[in-house]
Amino acid sequence: MATTAEELLDSDIATPADEKPKFWQTTNGKRIVIGGAIAGVVAIVAALWLWTSAPEYKVLFSNYTDKDGGAITASLDQMGVKYKFSDSGSAILVPADRIHDLRLKLAQQGLPRAGNVGFELLENQKLGTSQFVEQVNYQRSLEGELANSIQSLSAVSSARVHLALPKPSVFVRDQQKPTASVLLNLQPGRALDQAQVSAIVHLVASSIPELTPANVTVVDQNGTLLSDSANKNGKQLDPNQLKYVEALQQNIVKQVQSIIAPLVGQNNVRAEATAEVDFAQTDTAAEMYKPNSPPEPQAIRSQQTSEQNGPGSTNPSGIPGALSNQPPGVATAPLEGGAQPAQAQASTGPSRKDSTTNYEVDKTIRYEQKPMGGIKRLTVGVVVNYRRTIDPKTGKVVVKPLSAAEVAQINELVKQAMGYSQARGDTLNVTNAPFDGVDKPEEQAPDWWKDPANLPLAKDIARYVFIALVLAFLWFRFVRPLLKPAIKKFDEAVAIPPEPEPEEPEAEPEPDPDEEARIQREEEEQQKVQVYKSNLEMAKDMAKNDPRIVANVIKEWLGTE
């Protein structure tokens, strides 16, 4: 009877009467195992879903002060945003899909303030504030605004500005110019070039009335003076002039290499150039006087002529007075052979002629203005590699120098490319020499799986492949075997039996001993099935007629286990 009950409850495995079934072979054990498997599959799928759907965190703000950090976290808590800190604690991390929205909202609240207070300090002025306090608050606001403007540069982490604004005076001799000093805290590994430092100096100088760039000092966190005082007096080149010289030299090198490379190869020529540029701006005014020209082409500027002659011309003589002003007497004929009268002698004097002529003087006035940036002198050096040829007999690379004609041709081409001028004192040196490592093979690019740039992509691909493998394992190992009986029953219920094909009469085959053994085994299995069905019917009748016997059998099983 116990064997019949066991066969009723365990339809898959027939357990002998003298052997106790294992826990996983019982009905409850099977249910627990199946339930645990389903729960494990659900837990793994849920864990994979949470892993793939977890938000990616990015940096919202970094290198903030403690005061700003507290205000930012309080605002994030108020908005209900999840955040976390970096390992070093110097950055606040938020979900990547909300980083831009949160930055705009925090900027609307004035966060982070970066420790500098701008013109918002003037919004909270109290009634009865003295003029001194107002002036101090205005200066603090101006310093904070300048510091915030300087901090907007990518290389600057933080900045502080100190202004020295003198009091205005009505006396000219007592007036003082304002000064300013800027302290910069640069980002790790970053530096400012002279153009950026000059931009900061002019930014501060343009924000304060009567503040000149010479009175602005810029210092970094290491105490290095960034604003060069020697350059303020014009003794050195400014960054724009240095860039002009560097661009000029690079342009000359590019021209030389571009004209020589087709002859000797792209990697077989090296060139360097040094340019001396005159940045002095000269204005010349000259006024020159040349010697007088010959009389023919001379230009007459003015001419004056005075002429006196003839007997009628009488010169006044005698003692001044009334007697000397008397008219002359009656003229009489001269006596022959005798002396003439004194009056006649006085009337016959010598003639006189005066002439004055003014000529134009030759003069040249020249105004000459030389622009700045003219080239004073060029120095160019060119190195050309030996020519490489392949020996047809051995197949090896043979290195040999260039001929004298080829070197002379290259020399002339370089002169034309650089704009050589002998009057200016330019120098050129072309050298033919072998390059070191010319026969070494070129380094090949690393394989794509060794390239560090592909590492993030490989990680993403590996993660998705791992998820796919886990899901496939769960499907084929647990889910599919559990669903297989249900799918089979569904297929049997839905499947339409095919129409029987007309059977053709076949010849009776000869009896086969293997076939007879197979038929005998099938008959034995059918008999077992019939016995199992009869036992099953007997157990059902027993459970209906006398359920106490079945209950005692189950109690015995539980007690033994």
Helices and strands as residue ranges (DSSP letters): H 2-9, G 23-25, H 27-53, E 57-62, H 66-79, E 84-85, E 91-95, G 96-98, H 99-108, G 119-124, H 131-151, E 156-164, G 172-174, E 179-186, H 194-207, G 213-215, E 216-220, H 229-232, H 239-264, E 269-278, E 282-289, E 300-308, G 323-325, H 342-347, E 352-359, E 363-370, E 374-384, E 387-390, E 397-400, H 404-418, E 427-432, G 452-454, H 455-474, I 475-479, H 480-494, H 513-545, H 547-560
